């Protein structure tokens, strides 16, 4: 696990976030463990979109470019959403609800993982 930090403001978005690369890990990380840290916050590398089918609460979604720069913020995506995507994204973050509002993440901010 790692800490997700906004390099532009210094704010911590998530005290613990899982990092996933393989496609199967994306699906498992999003659907299992409804109360676990893995299900709460996950960085999906090489991912341009997510769904919220099978989740039981809203999530905040952030799309990043190859440098960790925020391309788009989607707060409060409801459960059951079949697809939310951003074609230029190189990574997608799924965060616990309210993470974006609490830390004032803006398009153009740079997000990065720090070792916990």
PyMOL commands that set and color helices and strands:
alter all, ss='L'
color gray80, all
select helices_A, chain A and resi 23-31+37-40+99-103
alter helices_A, ss='H'
color red, helices_A
select strands_A, chain A and resi 2-6+12-20+42-45+49-50+59-64+70-77+84-85+91-96+111-115
alter strands_A, ss='S'
color yellow, strands_A
deselect
rebuild
show_as cartoon
